[in-house]
């Protein structure tokens, strides 16, 4: 699939066919994510993949009910984290950017976009979620305190083909100088 077509067609999917996402497919998604640029090549993003039926059912308990419903039958969940105080920081742990700790989230977002575009190219749908039980997920996946959970992504075979929501006109969001 051509890049522009992939960008134009990718959507947030909130209904999946019963599916399984293999470890190999998840590795392909993560490999694409890793190719995104990052602050001083710090590569701070980390991933936790949940794709067994038993663990997916346990994991869903850490999502609000509407996201449990939105991700019913998803083939996998991927939790993204960042290693804290590396991206946007100097070697002594001080901010290097006026964004303070924000650059680490920016770096993670770049990787998540690569992951979602690759998933679409592979025929999968994704939903990026920012509401979850942080402590429950941290404990369940044994995520160290040195990492910050950023988002949860469901991945699966879409059972719908959502239309693109209205976008702002480019003229309304850009200024040329």
C-alpha positions in Angstrom: 0.0 0.0 0.0 1.3 3.5 -0.8 2.0 5.7 2.2 -0.4 8.4 1.4 -3.2 5.9 0.9 -2.4 4.3 4.2 -2.5 7.7 5.9 -5.8 8.6 4.3 -7.5 5.2 5.1 -6.3 4.5 8.6 -9.0 4.9 11.2 -9.6 4.2 14.9 -11.4 0.9 15.0 -14.0 0.2 17.7 -15.3 -3.1 16.5 -13.3 -6.2 15.7 -13.8 -9.7 14.3 -12.7 -12.4 16.7 -9.0 -12.6 15.9 -5.5 -13.4 17.2 -2.4 -11.4 16.5 0.7 -13.6 16.4 3.9 -12.7 18.2 5.5 -12.4 14.7 2.9 -9.8 13.7 3.4 -7.9 16.9 7.2 -7.9 16.3 6.7 -6.5 12.8 4.6 -3.7 14.4 7.2 -2.9 17.0 10.0 -3.0 14.4 8.2 -0.3 12.4 7.6 1.7 15.5 11.3 1.6 16.4 12.2 3.2 13.1 10.7 6.5 14.2 13.1 9.3 15.1 13.7 10.1 18.8 15.5 12.8 20.9 19.2 12.2 20.4 18.3 8.7 19.2 17.3 7.9 22.8 14.7 5.3 21.8 12.8 5.5 25.1 9.6 3.7 24.1 9.0 0.2 25.5 6.2 -2.2 24.6 4.2 -4.9 26.5 2.0 -7.2 24.3 -0.9 -9.1 25.6 -2.2 -11.6 23.0 -3.2 -14.8 24.7 -7.0 -15.3 25.3 -6.6 -15.7 29.0 -4.4 -12.7 29.5 -6.5 -10.5 27.2 -9.6 -11.2 29.3 -7.7 -10.4 32.5 -6.2 -7.3 30.9 -9.6 -5.9 29.8 -10.5 -5.4 33.5 -8.0 -2.5 33.5 -10.0 -0.6 30.8 -13.2 1.4 31.3 -16.3 -0.4 30.3 -16.7 1.6 27.0 -13.2 0.6 25.9 -13.8 -3.0 27.0 -16.8 -2.9 24.6 -14.9 -1.0 21.9 -12.2 -3.6 21.9 -14.3 -6.8 22.2 -12.6 -9.6 20.1 -9.4 -7.6 19.6 -6.5 -9.9 18.7 -4.0 -8.1 21.1 -3.4 -5.2 23.3 -0.1 -3.3 23.3 0.9 -1.1 26.2 3.4 1.6 25.4 5.7 3.2 27.9 8.6 5.5 28.0 11.8 5.3 30.0 11.4 8.4 32.2 14.0 11.2 32.1 15.9 10.3 29.0 14.2 12.0 26.0 14.4 15.8 26.5 16.8 15.5 29.4 20.6 15.9 29.7 22.8 13.1 31.2 22.3 14.5 34.7 18.5 14.2 34.5 17.8 17.9 33.9 15.4 19.3 31.3 17.1 20.1 28.0 14.0 21.4 26.3 11.3 24.0 27.2 8.9 21.1 26.8 10.4 19.6 30.0 9.2 15.9 30.1 6.9 16.4 27.1 9.5 15.3 24.5 9.4 11.7 25.7 5.7 11.6 25.0 6.3 13.2 21.6 8.9 10.5 20.8 6.4 7.8 21.9 3.7 9.3 19.7 5.9 9.1 16.6 6.5 5.4 17.3 2.8 4.8 17.9 1.9 6.4 14.6 4.3 4.1 12.8 2.8 1.2 14.6 -0.7 2.1 13.6 0.1 2.8 10.0 1.9 -0.5 9.7 -1.0 -2.3 11.3 -3.4 -0.8 8.8 -1.0 -1.8 6.0 -1.1 -5.4 7.3 -4.9 -5.4 7.3 -5.4 -4.7 11.1 -7.3 -2.0 12.8 -6.1 -0.2 15.9 -7.5 2.0 18.7 -5.3 4.1 20.8 -6.6 4.5 24.4 -5.6 6.9 27.1 -8.0 5.9 29.8 -7.0 2.9 31.9 -6.2 1.7 35.4 -2.5 2.7 35.5 -1.7 0.8 38.7 -3.6 -2.3 37.6 -1.7 -2.4 34.3 1.6 -1.7 36.0 1.1 -4.5 38.5 -0.3 -7.0 36.0 2.6 -6.5 33.5 5.2 -5.8 36.1 6.2 -2.5 34.5 9.1 -0.9 36.5 8.6 2.5 38.1 11.3 3.9 35.8 8.8 3.7 32.9 5.7 5.8 32.4 2.7 4.2 30.8 1.6 6.3 27.8 -1.2 4.5 26.1 -2.9 1.2 25.3 -3.5 0.1 21.7 -5.9 -2.6 20.7 -5.0 -4.4 17.5 -7.3 -6.7 15.5 -9.2 -7.5 12.4 -11.7 -4.7 11.8 -15.4 -5.6 11.7 -16.3 -2.1 10.5 -14.9 0.4 8.0 -15.3 3.7 9.8 -15.6 6.9 7.8 -13.1 9.7 8.4 -14.3 12.3 10.9 -14.5 15.8 9.7 -11.0 17.4 9.5 -10.3 21.1 9.7 -9.3 22.9 6.5 -5.6 23.3 6.1 -6.1 27.1 5.7 -7.6 27.2 9.2 -4.6 25.6 10.9 -1.5 27.0 9.0 0.1 30.4 8.8 2.7 31.2 6.2 5.4 33.8 6.7 
